[in-house]
Amino acid sequence: MEKETKIIHIALTYEKREEADIFFNKILGLKLTKSSILSEKLTEEIFKIKKETLIDVYSNDSSYFEIFISKVKNKHIFDHICVKVENKERFIKKCEENKIKPIYIKKGEKILLFVKDYAGNLFEVIE
């Protein structure tokens, strides 16, 4: 049994590169640290999609997201990512300024905060 399991990165798909930049850079505060092209051959071998694909990486010291820019649609059901932010109020303000509506869910005495990014990915947000 492994002593420690770590998530190394999370990969998501976006149709529009500009929207990915708004969400990951302006709202989450991650830096665009790398851009690369996944060859048609590798994209087909890994994902069974025969198309060269652009990948942008947004990261900081503790988070690493690979954003695949593609028109391929995702169906999201229970999938979500929980992110911890320093200041929920500032995060909510950035979301609203960029037309992302916070979703508040009452769970007993607690209020949970979720947001859906431009690509429909669901994020649970904690402070």
Secondary structure by P-SEA (a helix, b strand, c coil): ccccccccccccccccaaaaaaaccccccccccccccccaaaaaaaccccbbbbbbbbbcccbbbbbbbccbbbbbccbbbbbbbccaaaaaaaaaaacbbbbbbbcccbbbbbbbccccbbbbbcc
